[in-house]
Amino acid sequence: MSLFEKSEARNLEAVQPLAARMRPRTLGEFVGQQHFLGEGKLLRRLLKANRLGSVIFYGPPGTGKTTLARLMAVETRNRFRQLSAVTSGVKDLRAVLEESRNEVATGGRRTLLFIDEIHRFNRAQQDALLPDVEDGIVNLVGATTANPFFAVIGALVSRSQIFQFQPLSRDDIRQLLVRAAADRERGLAHFSVQLHDDALDFLCEVSDGDARRALTALEIGTLSSKERPVQFTRHLAEESVQRKAMNYDGSGDAHYDLASALIKSIRGSDPDAGLYWLARMLEGGEDVRFLCRRLVILASEDIGNADPQALPLAVAAMQACEFVGLPECQLTLAQAVTYLACAPKSNASTVAIGEALADVRENRTLPVPVHLRDSHYGGADQLGHGHGYQYAHDEKGGVAAQDYLGVEREYYRPVDRGFEAELSERLQAIRKRLREAGSGVDSEAGPPEQEF
């Protein structure tokens, strides 16, 4: 490298933010993702065997996807080429692929093609990658914050190894901050930064596993401080970090994962967890109507007759939220979530309708018993419709010994929790009376002593 090139490189590095300057230069410096990059793990084995093929990195921002792709190119001695699916089109993609084919054809190195935000490529653009990926002309590394099983075409997913990046742990973030403060070449050592433990704890907590966010806060606090050495205190850390931005787009993975966590927490009778996931969704800008619909569904699906008040309360919450709106309706949602979480649970009705639907779809269709058929039209009497029907209100206890289905089936099995425990006792007596219709017992004898 010439003196001019070295000077140019130093000038470019000087304007880079700390997070960019502190990118690891070797795999040994890379922090985090040891579940697939640790010694003996799959990605490490692929790199050692130099059989990378096509991989997709899936995970939140600031967890090292771009950095790791660059390091992999160095490790495998590949040429590194990068495209952004946000700004690149098919023309740009074909140019890189053509260049890579020519390089291989003339005995040169293979290319590691890194495509950032690959889910933003349309189907035609993703299809264009397939031939060169299959032929091994390029080692493709696609990075995405969206679930690739939904956002990337199946043909590409089937040819790729999927590696899910996790947010960095607090220890990982702490290690990066301490390293940046002490690094003389790329970091902040010339400012003599004294990192206070409570400031480190705060940044590790508030960064949400995003290394870029933590390093940016460290740089802002250091550069804005007039003290030398810099006393990086908790107060300085708080003043240097921006308000937390939720990784939430209302339609992607975060939307479905948080909704799932909310429902499962309420179903599991944990009001505290339910409130937290509700708060996450509200803070992320979730549609209140979506939340209300989910709570109304849950009231029937997971509580049912164990607490008959759950459904009316959920419906009332939905109507109140529509009437009041944000921010006040968050109080209504909190009331609904805590009530539903603490209510006794039963999915007996959910299971029952599922079994009934399965019978309808999979088994022989049952005819309506003649005595239950409509008899309110001329000629019905000649067909025998309604003959033998017993009007339940005329029977003692309001239950007639009568067959309503034509076959022996029990779909609804109440649980022994909440109000459904009482329904279970009543239903036992009711079913005993109904079975008398096929047992030869005199229907005039009346129902059991228990009133229904």
Sequence and secondary structure as in RCSB ss.txt:
>XXXX:A:sequence
MSLFEKSEARNLEAVQPLAARMRPRTLGEFVGQQHFLGEGKLLRRLLKANRLGSVIFYGPPGTGKTTLARLMAVE
TRNRFRQLSAVTSGVKDLRAVLEESRNEVATGGRRTLLFIDEIHRFNRAQQDALLPDVEDGIVNLVGATTANPFF
AVIGALVSRSQIFQFQPLSRDDIRQLLVRAAADRERGLAHFSVQLHDDALDFLCEVSDGDARRALTALEIGTLSS
KERPVQFTRHLAEESVQRKAMNYDGSGDAHYDLASALIKSIRGSDPDAGLYWLARMLEGGEDVRFLCRRLVILAS
EDIGNADPQALPLAVAAMQACEFVGLPECQLTLAQAVTYLACAPKSNASTVAIGEALADVRENRTLPVPVHLRDS
HYGGADQLGHGHGYQYAHDEKGGVAAQDYLGVEREYYRPVDRGFEAELSERLQAIRKRLREAGSGVDSEAGPPEQ
EF
>XXXX:A:secstr
  HHHHHHHHHHHHHS HHHHT  SSGGG  S HHHHSTTSHHHHHHHHT   EEEEE  TTSSHHHHHHHHHHH
HT EEEEEETTT  HHHHHHHHHHHHHHHHTT   EEEEEETGGGS HHHHHTTHHHHHTTSEEEEEEESS HHH
HS HHHHHTEEEEE     HHHHHHHHHHHHH SSSSSGGGT EE HHHHHHHHHHTTT HHHHHHHHHHHHHH 
  SS EE HHHHHHHS        SSSHHHHHHHHHHHHHHHTT HHHHHHHHHHHHHTT  HHHHHHHHHHHII
IIIGGGSTTHHHHHHHHHHHHHHH TTTHHHHHHHHHHHHHHS    HHHHHHHHHHHHHHHS      GGGS  
 STTHHHHTTTTT   GGGSGGG  S  SSSS        SSTHHHHHHHHHHHHHHHHHGGGTT  GGG   SS
  
